[in-house]
Amino acid sequence: MPISVSLAVPLFLTIWFIALFAILPIGIRSQRESGGYVEGTDPGAPVHPQLLKKAVLTTLVSAVIFGVLMLVLHFYGWGGA
């Protein structure tokens, strides 16, 4: 039995946000590390956060995880018995 859209969308969004928080720190250089400290900002602030690139990567990773989860639910169901 396939899951409904009203369950699939929140499930995908939950996976997406968890993946986003795992992917956000990848490749970040702080102002302190780069030596280009801007007065009035936090030294730990990222120089180039590359948010669009990370959003696309997060979407791809989430789609794969969601697809695998849907396959498992399709073949084994919710209860497993």
ROLOVO-764331 format. One record per residue (C-alpha): residue in three letters; y, z, x. Coordinates in steps of 0.001 Angstrom, whole numbers, plus 500000, padded with zeros to 6 digits. Example, Ala and Ser with C-alpha at 12.3 -4.5 7.8 and 13.67 -1.06 7.14 Angstrom:
! ROLOVO-764331
ALA495500507800512300;SER498940507140513670;
This chain:
! ROLOVO-764331
MET500000500000500000;PRO503298498973501585;ILE506150501452501687;SER509237500934499563;VAL512588499776500883;SER514095503130499915;LEU511712504773502394;ALA511694502050505064;VAL515477501948505595;PRO515935505697506261;LEU512831505665508453;PHE514189502763510522;LEU517613504410510815;THR516038507669511964;ILE514059505819514624;TRP517204503869515593;PHE519334506973516150;ILE516616508778518103;ALA516209505701520312;LEU519998505431520706;PHE520255508972522057;ALA517423508211524484;ILE519038504939525656;LEU522694506068525885;PRO522460507761529310;ILE520769504768530968;GLY522994503109533574;ILE526003505386533085;ARG528359506028536004;SER530964508713535552;GLN534534508482536766;ARG533734511109539385;GLU530817509034540733;SER532830505821540843;GLY535891507401542441;GLY538241505907539834;TYR539405509090538136;VAL542021508494535400;GLU544457511387535028;GLY544076513259531742;THR540449512265531121;ASP537232514128531734;PRO535717513357535159;GLY532320512981533481;ALA533545510236531141;PRO531715506928531623;VAL533524504111533402;HIS531800501257531503;PRO529681502583528605;GLN528372499085527582;LEU527894500195523967;LEU527197496740522513;LYS524449496109525071;LYS522931499512524324;ALA523129498949520553;VAL521226495667520917;LEU518622497300523175;THR518310500200520728;THR517751497780517844;LEU515022495928519752;VAL513237499127520784;SER513531500526517251;ALA512165497332515713;VAL509101497484517965;ILE508480501171517206;PHE509037500596513476;GLY506689497585513499;VAL503932499549515222;LEU504414502416512770;MET504192500030509808;LEU500979498512511200;VAL499447501958511635;LEU500462502949508104;HIS499133499669506728;PHE495687500076508284;TYR495292503864508145;GLY497556504847505258;TRP499522508046504865;GLY496641510484504500;GLY494280509162507136;ALA491253510081505021;
